Amino acid sequence: MSCSRVGVGRMVRLYASAVSCGGVKRAWRDRLGQVFAADLRSLALLRVALGLIVICDVALRARDLSAFYSDSGVLSRAAYLQRVGEGWSW
C-alpha cells in the first residue's frame, strides 16, 4: 500500500512541476525522453557489430564468386542464351 502512495505522490509532484514549469506537454516529453533515451556508446557498439557481421558475410560469400559469376560456374552464358534465346523474354 505504501508503494502505491509513493507512486501517486511522484505523479502529483510531476504534475505540479509540469504546471509550474510551463506545461504538461513538456513534462511528458522530458519523461519520455528519459525512458526511451539511448546511450551513444551502445549505439556505436551496435554499428561496429553490424559492420563486422556484414564484413564476415561478404568474406564468406566471396568464396563462391566464381561459381555464380563466371562461365565455369552454375550456368554458363552459352547455355543461358541457348535456353532463353538472344531476345528479350518477358
N, C-alpha and C positions, 0 to 999 in steps of 0.2 A: 504494500500500500504506500509506503514511503517513496518507492521508486516512481510511482505514478505522480505523486506530488512534486517530485523533483522535475519530472518531465514537463508537467504543466507549468511549474514555476519558470522553467527555462523558456518555454514558449511565450509566457507572459512577458518575460524580460526581453526576448527577441522582438516581440510585437511593440513593446514600449520603446525600445531603442530604434525600431524602424520608423515609428510615428514621429519621434523627436528628431531623427536624423534626416528626414526628407522623404520617407515613403516606404510602404511595404514592398513595392516592386524592387527597389534597390536592395532591401534586406534579403529578399528571396534570391535575387540574382547573386548576391555575395555568398549566401549559404550554398546555393547550387554550385557556385564556383569552387567552394571549399570541398564539397563532396565529390565532384567529378574532375577535380584537378589532376593533371598527370605530371609526374616528375620528369624533367627533361633528361635526366640520366637514364631512366628506364626507357624512354623513347629512343635515345641514342643506342642503347643496348639492343633494342628490338631491330633497329635499322641495320646494325652490324650483323646480327644473327640472320636476318633475311638476306643480306648480301652474301654471307658465307653459304647459305643454302643455295642461292642462285649460282654462285661460282662452282660449287660441288656438282650441281645438276648439269651445268654446261660441260664440266670436265668428264662426267660420266657419259653424257651423250656424244662427246667428241670421239669416243672410241668407235662409234658406228657410222661416222660420216661417210666413209667410202661405201658402206653397204647401202645407204639410202640416196647418196648424191653422186654416184658415178655409174658408168656403163657396166661395170663388173659387179654391180650390186643386185638388188632385188628385181628391178625391171629396167632393162636397157632401153635407150631411146629408139633403137630399131624395132624392138618388139612392141613398144608402145605405138609407134607410127603404123606398124602392121595391123595392130588391133583396132586402133581408133581411126586411122586414116590421116591424111595430111590437112584436111579442112577442119573447120570449127565443128565441134559437136555440142549440141545443146541438150 
